[in-house]
Amino acid sequence: MQKDSLETLLLRHYGDTASTPAGLEQRLLASARQKAQALHQEQQAVAYVRQKQVSRRHAVRFVAIGTAGLGVLSAGLELLEAAVGGQDTSQTQTAFP
């Protein structure tokens, strides 16, 4: 895919006689600075998380919470399966007396 320059895109859209929109360069520069700053902040956050050490207590707590969540999810799925299974058996019983 060919990437056209900004000038080419403006000429294609507005034609040869159109003037450049007012403040276009300033808006583009501000947008580029803002994106660069957001990227820098994201990189700093990632670096901070990678450098931060996790204590054993926090790791065990995290695993325990995850395991408890999986247990609750499993119990909920069993209840749902039993409810759906109960509906299926009652429907088959009424269909074949």
C-alpha positions in Angstrom: 0.0 0.0 0.0 1.4 3.4 -1.0 1.7 6.1 1.6 1.2 9.5 0.2 2.6 12.7 1.9 0.3 15.1 3.7 0.7 17.6 0.9 -0.4 15.1 -1.7 -3.4 14.1 0.3 -4.4 17.8 0.7 -3.9 18.5 -3.0 -6.0 15.5 -3.9 -8.8 16.5 -1.5 -8.8 20.3 -1.9 -7.3 20.8 -5.4 -4.5 23.1 -6.5 -6.2 26.4 -5.7 -7.2 25.6 -2.1 -5.2 27.2 0.6 -3.7 25.3 3.5 -6.0 25.2 6.5 -5.2 27.7 9.2 -3.0 26.4 12.0 -2.6 23.0 10.4 1.1 22.7 11.1 0.6 23.7 14.8 -2.2 21.2 15.2 -0.1 18.4 13.7 2.9 19.2 15.9 0.7 19.3 19.0 -0.9 16.0 18.1 2.5 14.4 17.5 3.8 15.7 20.8 0.8 14.5 22.6 1.1 11.0 21.1 4.8 10.9 21.9 4.1 11.9 25.5 1.4 9.2 25.9 3.8 6.6 24.5 6.5 7.7 26.9 4.2 7.5 29.9 3.1 4.0 28.8 6.7 2.9 28.5 7.5 4.2 32.0 4.5 2.4 33.4 5.6 -0.9 31.8 9.1 -0.4 33.0 7.9 0.3 36.6 5.7 -2.9 36.6 8.6 -5.0 35.3 11.0 -3.7 37.9 8.6 -3.9 40.8 9.2 -7.0 42.9 6.3 -9.1 44.0 6.4 -10.5 47.5 5.6 -14.1 48.2 2.6 -13.0 50.3 1.2 -11.1 47.4 1.8 -13.9 45.0 0.1 -16.4 47.2 -2.9 -14.0 47.7 -3.2 -13.6 44.0 -3.1 -17.3 43.4 -5.7 -17.9 46.1 -8.1 -15.3 44.8 -7.7 -16.7 41.3 -8.3 -20.3 42.5 -11.4 -19.1 44.5 -12.7 -17.4 41.5 -12.3 -20.5 39.4 -14.0 -22.5 42.1 -17.0 -20.2 42.1 -17.1 -20.2 38.3 -17.0 -24.0 38.3 -19.8 -24.3 40.8 -21.9 -21.8 38.7 -21.3 -23.8 35.6 -22.3 -27.0 37.4 -25.6 -25.4 38.5 -26.2 -24.1 35.0 -25.5 -27.5 33.6 -27.8 -29.2 36.1 -30.6 -26.7 35.3 -30.2 -27.1 31.6 -29.9 -30.9 32.0 -33.1 -30.9 34.1 -35.0 -29.0 31.4 -33.8 -31.4 28.7 -34.9 -34.5 30.7 -38.3 -33.1 31.5 -38.9 -32.3 27.9 -37.9 -35.8 26.7 -40.1 -37.3 29.4 -43.1 -35.4 28.2 -42.4 -36.2 24.6 -42.2 -39.9 25.2 -44.8 -41.0 27.8 
